[in-house]
């Protein structure tokens, strides 16, 4: 069975690579992360600079040019096509107070679009000001508090659509 891979180079060039294509490479390991590769009778000096095996991402130097490479196999492509991405975190839809405190400032309004790390509000707790930043891009669905409100631990502050 021939396994196919989708290879993305420098987040811009994408191409398909079959397992049988790999057999056309003639390579000799020189050191732990260095190889000498022949492809179509042309020599290439290859060095693996970094690798994240679980994420299938690599930094590779080929003849003094560095490339960022991401590899997907058939399973990765299938999982992505049904809307699931490996390594994605749970989507946060609500911000709750991590401790009792006083709302000093609210920087957003209902219906406002926010980007990840935009300022949402400031909560004073134990004489310290705690800034809450947006954990993701989204739209503010509701704001359950007002400036000057005292809040309890676990109380809903902001909801996302």
Legacy VTK file of the C-alpha trace (Angstrom):
# vtk DataFile Version 3.0
C-alpha trace
ASCII
DATASET POLYDATA
POINTS 161 float
0.000 0.000 0.000
1.363 3.389 -0.996
0.989 6.055 1.692
0.453 9.653 0.549
1.561 12.741 2.423
0.725 16.419 2.100
3.819 18.538 2.686
3.681 22.278 3.438
6.951 24.198 3.081
7.370 27.634 4.687
3.582 27.901 5.108
3.229 28.682 1.405
4.251 25.840 -0.917
2.148 22.701 -0.687
2.628 19.443 -2.555
1.713 15.771 -2.437
4.381 13.169 -1.784
3.900 9.412 -2.029
5.885 6.860 -0.084
7.225 5.559 -3.404
8.695 9.036 -4.077
10.831 8.670 -0.969
12.428 5.551 -2.435
13.902 7.722 -5.211
16.070 9.560 -2.682
19.534 8.179 -2.083
20.752 9.344 1.313
23.646 8.637 3.640
23.702 9.743 7.267
26.837 11.753 8.031
26.085 12.673 11.647
23.044 12.339 13.885
21.067 15.122 12.167
23.071 15.564 8.948
22.609 13.711 5.665
24.056 13.666 2.197
21.218 13.226 -0.330
21.307 12.474 -4.044
18.196 13.280 -6.071
18.313 12.970 -9.878
22.126 12.753 -9.663
22.307 16.113 -7.812
23.926 16.278 -4.356
22.274 18.028 -1.387
23.626 18.665 2.102
20.721 18.273 4.516
20.602 19.076 8.225
17.597 18.656 10.504
17.710 21.749 12.713
14.659 20.980 14.849
11.863 18.470 14.928
8.524 18.213 16.665
7.620 14.612 15.943
4.132 14.760 17.501
3.147 17.901 15.566
4.973 16.593 12.459
6.834 19.894 12.029
10.497 20.236 11.163
13.117 22.879 10.409
15.486 21.603 7.737
18.541 23.192 6.151
19.188 22.136 2.543
22.378 23.507 0.919
22.410 26.453 3.385
18.721 27.337 2.843
16.397 26.796 5.813
12.848 25.480 5.359
9.965 25.015 7.801
8.163 21.787 6.899
4.798 20.446 8.104
3.726 16.942 7.090
0.177 15.520 7.073
-0.755 11.922 6.335
-4.167 10.617 5.219
-5.470 10.442 8.798
-4.446 14.044 9.524
-6.208 15.203 6.355
-9.368 13.234 7.215
-9.477 14.583 10.771
-9.044 18.148 9.514
-11.764 17.679 6.849
-14.364 16.831 9.510
-13.503 19.960 11.475
-11.234 18.562 14.143
-7.681 19.791 14.380
-5.006 17.961 16.318
-3.707 19.900 19.299
-6.552 22.424 19.332
-7.567 23.583 22.774
-11.092 23.593 24.071
-12.942 26.720 22.931
-13.565 29.073 25.834
-17.061 30.577 25.712
-17.202 32.261 29.120
-14.962 34.223 31.463
-15.604 33.661 35.166
-14.091 35.393 38.174
-11.174 33.348 39.515
-11.489 35.094 42.908
-13.762 37.560 44.701
-13.146 41.175 43.758
-14.403 44.467 42.379
-14.898 45.303 38.690
-12.807 48.429 37.976
-13.179 48.659 34.222
-15.003 46.974 31.339
-13.313 47.532 27.964
-15.854 45.809 25.686
-19.545 45.985 24.762
-22.125 43.355 23.817
-21.857 42.559 20.098
-18.267 43.805 19.859
-15.773 41.684 17.924
-12.562 41.003 19.815
-9.249 39.453 18.891
-7.202 37.112 21.061
-5.387 39.079 23.809
-7.660 42.165 23.550
-8.390 43.653 26.973
-11.842 42.684 28.316
-11.987 43.979 31.885
-10.020 44.739 35.043
-10.839 43.032 38.341
-9.378 44.343 41.602
-8.719 41.577 44.097
-6.539 41.684 47.214
-5.436 45.247 46.320
-4.125 44.093 42.933
-5.515 44.919 39.495
-5.999 41.819 37.314
-6.448 42.416 33.589
-8.511 39.839 31.730
-7.535 39.361 28.095
-9.617 37.632 25.464
-8.607 33.951 25.210
-9.695 33.827 21.545
-11.128 35.764 18.622
-14.878 36.141 18.926
-17.921 38.298 19.548
-19.115 39.345 23.005
-22.509 37.707 23.633
-23.197 39.129 27.083
-21.598 41.029 29.938
-22.960 39.857 33.296
-21.362 42.587 35.434
-21.044 46.367 35.530
-18.252 48.688 36.573
-18.219 48.906 40.387
-19.867 45.491 40.952
-18.473 43.183 43.608
-18.131 39.632 42.276
-17.728 36.220 43.866
-15.341 33.475 42.833
-16.757 31.557 39.871
-19.266 34.275 38.946
-19.900 34.733 35.213
-18.316 37.922 33.876
-18.402 37.732 30.060
-19.828 35.270 27.524
-18.724 34.772 23.901
-20.998 33.845 20.974
LINES 1 162
161 0 1 2 3 4 5 6 7 8 9 10 11 12 13 14 15 16 17 18 19 20 21 22 23 24 25 26 27 28 29 30 31 32 33 34 35 36 37 38 39 40 41 42 43 44 45 46 47 48 49 50 51 52 53 54 55 56 57 58 59 60 61 62 63 64 65 66 67 68 69 70 71 72 73 74 75 76 77 78 79 80 81 82 83 84 85 86 87 88 89 90 91 92 93 94 95 96 97 98 99 100 101 102 103 104 105 106 107 108 109 110 111 112 113 114 115 116 117 118 119 120 121 122 123 124 125 126 127 128 129 130 131 132 133 134 135 136 137 138 139 140 141 142 143 144 145 146 147 148 149 150 151 152 153 154 155 156 157 158 159 160
